[in-house]
Amino acid sequence: MEQDFLFALNVAYKKKIVARYLAFMERHGYRRPGGGASLQAILNIKDVSEFEDGWIILSDYHTEDGLA
């Protein structure tokens, strides 16, 4: 069984979520289906594939915090 490891700063994921949400809302005339009660915003693996195997972010994080 293969596992994917996706590493990015929270801000990178937030930007992806906002972009996908805005694109969805634009396609639907800025109205949520089903009455608009849900704020669900989904990212698929293909949406974040650029973060796959981004292990380098861990060494960068430790260096910035003086842990490396």
C-alpha positions in Angstrom: 0.0 0.0 0.0 1.5 3.3 -1.1 1.2 6.4 1.1 1.5 10.0 0.1 3.1 12.6 2.3 2.0 16.2 1.7 4.0 18.9 3.4 3.3 22.6 3.2 2.8 25.6 5.5 -0.8 26.1 6.6 -1.0 29.3 4.6 -0.4 27.3 1.4 -3.3 24.9 2.1 -5.5 27.9 3.1 -4.8 29.6 -0.2 -5.7 26.4 -2.1 -9.0 26.1 -0.1 -10.0 29.7 -0.7 -9.2 29.5 -4.4 -11.2 26.3 -4.8 -14.1 27.7 -2.8 -14.2 30.9 -4.8 -14.1 29.0 -8.1 -17.0 26.8 -6.9 -19.0 29.8 -5.8 -18.4 31.6 -9.1 -19.6 28.6 -11.1 -22.8 28.5 -9.0 -23.6 32.2 -9.1 -22.3 32.7 -5.6 -25.1 30.6 -4.1 -24.4 27.4 -2.2 -26.5 24.4 -3.3 -28.9 23.0 -0.8 -29.8 26.3 0.9 -26.3 27.4 1.7 -26.0 26.0 5.2 -22.7 24.2 4.4 -19.3 25.9 4.4 -17.6 22.8 3.3 -14.5 23.3 1.1 -12.8 20.1 -0.2 -9.3 19.7 -1.5 -8.6 16.6 -3.6 -5.1 15.0 -3.8 -4.7 16.5 -7.3 -5.2 20.0 -5.8 -2.3 19.6 -3.4 0.0 17.2 -5.4 2.7 19.9 -5.6 3.2 19.4 -1.9 3.9 15.6 -2.3 7.2 14.5 -0.7 8.0 18.0 0.4 10.2 16.8 3.2 12.5 19.8 2.8 10.0 21.9 4.6 10.8 20.1 7.8 14.5 21.0 7.7 13.6 24.6 6.8 11.2 24.7 9.8 13.9 23.4 12.2 16.5 25.8 10.9 14.2 28.8 11.3 13.4 27.8 14.9 17.0 27.1 15.8 16.3 23.4 16.2 18.6 22.1 13.5 
